Amino acid sequence: MNLLTEPDLDIVKLEYDLRYLPDWLLFEILVRLPVKSLFRFKCVCKRWRSLVAPHTFSRSYISRRLDSSFLSFRILFRYIYVSEFPEVLARLRPDVYEAHNFPVLFLSTFEEQQQQQRGQFKIVAWSNGLILCCSLGPMNYYVCDPVTRQSVTLPTHTGRHNAREGLVSRINEENVLSSFKAVRLSVESNCLNLETYSSETGEWVDYTNRLSCPEPISLLKRGGGPIHFNGILHWFVYDHGMVAFDPYKEYEDTESCRLIQFPEDRDADNEKKYDGLYRLCDECQGTLRYFEVAPEPSEYFCFSMWILRDYEKGEWSSEFRVTRSDLWTNDAKISSSLMHATFVPLSFHPFNLDVVYLRCVKPSCIVSYNITSKRLDISCPLVGVVEDLSWRVVIPFVLPMWPTPVPVPVTVPSSEAVKRS
């Protein structure tokens, strides 16, 4: 250590040669840095790279950040209005999430939404940090990592245009994403028409009419993307709740597809009348939840929630039912209209079991509802957005803490299959 003093300043400059810093201390310093800085510092010298490159470093880095204060969660509006897919990647960059203070994030402006001549892309699903996008027009699919902006363009498929897409991925023991499967599902009576793309083969496979349900089903007309729970995709269907499908099981296995009923004591009449608009079903902290909002202010119960206690048996248990008089808020705008306001569910908070996000129609804003305290808080205003903002057109997304290399089929040269923005 050298002490250098300047005669005109009462400042002492400390210089230390980092070559003499022990590895364990350098590790502790690096593991506390932002991931963007880390990947820059990997280029400083071979020693620093040798510390950051192993999977032991990424595991330690992630384990230290399994806290909501480190995780960037946003409710993404599914549609992005740009001309080319590289523009989608540009708008998914990590600093967009970090700079935004509100839970709902629109990656296109209201003016872009009104320009019909522009292209249109839709985020249809996400899994373990990967996002599945499709272009609306010529229907092309892309899987990308928003941190690295690495992407894979899936081969053109020849299947049905009315299919619903899903994405499931797997992580190995080294915390590295090893594979993913994209699924397209359409239904004819009790027959499932399935197309699956595997990152391990690089091909779409058509499994039309190979699977059947015990009863005739039909997909929700505006069901959004499927939810995934325990690595299994669940699509919403009329009258029966959800149809579940595990892409990693053998397709000839009769148990790879099953029906899961929603809670019997839910408001099935309003669910059918409003096409499922006022209910929210999704995974949260390892549990499957069903949250129901009363469409009319005159109804006695305003919010209700159930939890799926036994997945194999399909058994739900009621968690709570609250009336409007149970609700309270410190915000004057909501307080003045609380007894006649209309709410539309959007998303559960992925890290806080107490928080549900909803759209308040009047006043036009996004609110958070605390299940324990029964309090409503304004999260952000809404200006110039679509009127039908609901769970069907948004997707809860957690920005990955560590870059997720997109798996590339071994049969396809990586230089051709993988592109970077």
DOSE-830619 format. One record per residue (C-alpha): x, y, z. Coordinates in steps of 0.5 Angstrom, whole numbers, padded with zeros to 4 digits, always signed. Layout:
N
XYZ...
This chain:
421
+0000+0000+0000+0003+0007-0002+0001+0013+0001+0001+0019-0003+0000+0026-0001+0000+0033-0004+0002+0039-0001-0004+0043-0003-0009+0039-0001-0011+0035+0006-0013+0029+0002-0009+0022+0003-0010+0018-0004-0010+0010-0002-0007+0005-0008-0007-0002-0007-0005-0007-0012-0011-0012-0013-0006-0018-0015-0004-0018-0007-0012-0019-0006-0013-0026-0004-0018-0030-0008-0024-0031-0002-0024-0023-0001-0024-0022-0009-0030-0027-0009-0034-0023-0004-0033-0016-0007-0035-0019-0014-0041-0023-0012-0044-0016-0009-0043-0013-0016-0049-0012-0021-0049-0017-0026-0048-0012-0032-0041-0010-0028-0039-0017-0027-0039-0019-0034-0035-0013-0036-0030-0015-0030-0029-0022-0033-0025-0018-0039-0020-0015-0034-0016-0021-0033-0016-0029-0033-0016-0029-0025-0022-0025-0025-0025-0029-0031-0023-0036-0027-0027-0033-0021-0033-0031-0024-0034-0036-0030-0035-0043-0025-0043-0045-0024-0041-0044-0016-0040-0037-0017-0047-0036-0021-0050-0040-0015-0047-0036-0010-0049-0030-0013-0057-0032-0014-0057-0035-0007-0055-0028-0004-0061-0025-0008-0067-0029-0007-0070-0023-0004-0075-0018-0007-0071-0012-0006-0066-0015-0011-0071-0018-0016-0074-0014-0022-0081-0016-0022-0086-0012-0028-0093-0014-0030-0091-0013-0038-0097-0011-0043-0096-0017-0048-0096-0013-0054-0090-0009-0057-0092-0005-0063-0085-0005-0067-0083-0007-0075-0078-0012-0073-0076-0017-0068-0069-0014-0066-0073-0008-0064-0077-0012-0059-0070-0015-0056-0068-0007-0056-0074-0006-0051-0073-0012-0047-0067-0009-0044-0066-0010-0037-0065-0002-0036-0072-0001-0038-0074-0005-0032-0070-0002-0027-0072+0005-0029-0079+0004-0029-0082+0005-0022-0089+0002-0023-0091-0005-0023-0094-0005-0030-0090-0004-0036-0092-0002-0043-0086-0003-0048-0090+0001-0054-0093+0008-0053-0100+0009-0054-0099+0013-0060-0095+0007-0063-0101+0002-0061-0105+0007-0066-0101+0006-0072-0104+0000-0075-0098+0000-0081-0093-0002-0075-0092-0009-0074-0094-0013-0068-0091-0018-0063-0094-0021-0057-0091-0024-0051-0094-0031-0051-0090-0034-0045-0084-0034-0040-0080-0039-0036-0074-0039-0032-0072-0032-0035-0074-0034-0043-0079-0031-0046-0083-0034-0052-0085-0028-0057-0089-0029-0064-0090-0024-0069-0098-0023-0071-0098-0023-0079-0094-0028-0081-0093-0032-0075-0086-0033-0073-0084-0035-0066-0078-0033-0062-0075-0035-0056-0070-0030-0052-0067-0028-0046-0068-0020-0044-0061-0020-0040-0057-0022-0046-0062-0020-0052-0060-0027-0054-0065-0030-0059-0067-0037-0062-0072-0036-0068-0076-0042-0068-0077-0046-0075-0083-0044-0079-0089-0049-0077-0095-0051-0081-0100-0052-0076-0107-0048-0074-0107-0041-0073-0112-0041-0067-0107-0045-0063-0105-0042-0056-0098-0042-0054-0094-0044-0048-0087-0045-0046-0083-0050-0041-0076-0050-0039-0071-0054-0035-0065-0052-0031-0060-0057-0029-0056-0058-0022-0051-0053-0024-0057-0048-0025-0056-0047-0032-0062-0048-0037-0061-0054-0040-0067-0054-0045-0074-0051-0047-0080-0054-0050-0085-0049-0054-0092-0052-0054-0098-0050-0059-0105-0053-0057-0112-0053-0060-0118-0057-0058-0123-0060-0062-0128-0063-0058-0124-0068-0053-0118-0069-0058-0112-0064-0057-0108-0062-0063-0101-0061-0060-0095-0058-0064-0088-0058-0059-0082-0055-0061-0076-0058-0057-0069-0054-0056-0066-0061-0056-0068-0063-0063-0069-0056-0066-0076-0059-0070-0083-0058-0069-0087-0065-0068-0094-0065-0069-0098-0070-0064-0105-0068-0067-0111-0073-0064-0106-0077-0060-0109-0075-0054-0116-0074-0051-0119-0071-0045-0124-0075-0041-0130-0070-0043-0131-0065-0049-0127-0059-0048-0126-0052-0051-0121-0047-0050-0123-0040-0047-0124-0035-0053-0119-0030-0050-0115-0034-0045-0109-0031-0045-0103-0035-0045-0103-0042-0040-0100-0042-0033-0094-0046-0031-0094-0050-0025-0089-0055-0023-0087-0055-0030-0094-0057-0033-0098-0052-0037-0105-0051-0036-0110-0048-0041-0116-0045-0039-0122-0048-0041-0130-0047-0041-0134-0051-0036-0128-0055-0033-0123-0050-0031-0116-0052-0034-0113-0057-0038-0106-0059-0036-0101-0062-0040-0094-0064-0039-0089-0063-0045-0084-0067-0042-0088-0073-0041-0089-0079-0046-0094-0076-0051-0097-0083-0051-0098-0083-0043-0105-0082-0042-0103-0078-0035-0100-0073-0039-0106-0069-0040-0112-0068-0035-0117-0064-0033-0117-0060-0026-0124-0056-0024-0124-0049-0021-0127-0049-0014-0134-0051-0014-0137-0045-0009-0134-0040-0014-0139-0035-0018-0139-0040-0024-0145-0036-0027-0141-0029-0027-0135-0033-0029-0139-0035-0035-0142-0029-0036-0136-0025-0037-0132-0030-0040-0127-0031-0034-0125-0023-0034-0126-0022-0026-0122-0028-0024-0115-0029-0023-0112-0036-0023-0104-0037-0023-0098-0040-0019-0095-0036-0013-0089-0038-0009-0091-0045-0010-0098-0045-0009-0104-0045-0014-0109-0039-0013-0116-0037-0015-0118-0030-0014-0125-0028-0015-0127-0021-0016-0135-0019-0016-0136-0015-0023-0142-0011-0019-0141-0007-0013-0148-0009-0011-0145-0016-0010-0144-0018-0002-0137-0021-0003-0132-0016-0006-0126-0021-0006-0125-0028-0005-0119-0033-0006-0118-0040-0006-0112-0045-0006-0111-0051-0009-0109-0056-0003-0108-0062-0007-0106-0062-0014-0107-0069-0015-0114-0070-0012-0116-0063-0015-0118-0060-0008-0119-0053-0007-0120-0049+0000-0123-0042+0001-0118-0037+0004-0122-0031+0005-0128-0027+0003-0128-0020+0004-0134-0015+0003-0133-0008+0001-0134-0005+0008-0128-0009+0010-0123-0005+0005-0120+0001+0007-0115+0006+0004-0111+0012+0005-0112+0015-0002-0117+0020-0003-0119+0018-0010-0120+0011-0008-0124+0012-0002-0129+0017-0005-0131+0012-0010-0129+0005-0006-0136+0003-0005-0138+0003-0013-0131+0002-0016-0130-0004-0021-0124-0008-0020-0121-0012-0025-0115-0017-0023-0108-0017-0026-0103-0021-0023-0101-0024-0016-0094-0021-0013-0089-0027-0015-0085-0025-0008-0090-0023-0003-0096-0027-0002-0100-0021+0001-0101-0017-0005-0105-0018-0011-0105-0012-0017-0112-0010-0020-0114-0005-0025-0119+0000-0022-0124+0003-0027-0126+0009-0024-0121+0012-0022-0117+0010-0028-0111+0007-0024-0107+0000-0022-0108-0001-0015-0105-0006-0010-0109-0010-0005-0106-0013+0001-0109-0019+0003-0108-0019+0011-0109-0012+0012-0115-0011+0007-0112-0004+0004-0112-0002-0003-0106+0003-0005-0105+0006-0012-0099+0003-0015-0099+0007-0022-0104+0012-0026-0106+0009-0033-0106+0014-0039-0108+0012-0046-0108+0005-0045-0113-0001-0048-0120-0001-0044-0119-0008-0043-0113-0009-0039-0114-0015-0035-0110-0021-0034-0111-0024-0041-0107-0018-0044-0101-0018-0039-0096-0023-0036-0092-0023-0030-0085-0023-0031-0079-0023-0027-0072-0020-0030-0067-0026-0029-0062-0025-0024-0057-0028-0028-0056-0029-0036-0060-0035-0039-0056-0038-0045-0061-0040-0050-0061-0047-0051-0059-0049-0058-0060-0056-0062-0054-0060-0063-0056-0061-0070-0056-0054-0072-0050-0050-0072-0050-0044-0066-0048-0039-0071-0054-0040-0075-0059-0041-0070-0057-0036-0064-0057-0029-0066-0055-0023-0062-0058-0016-0062
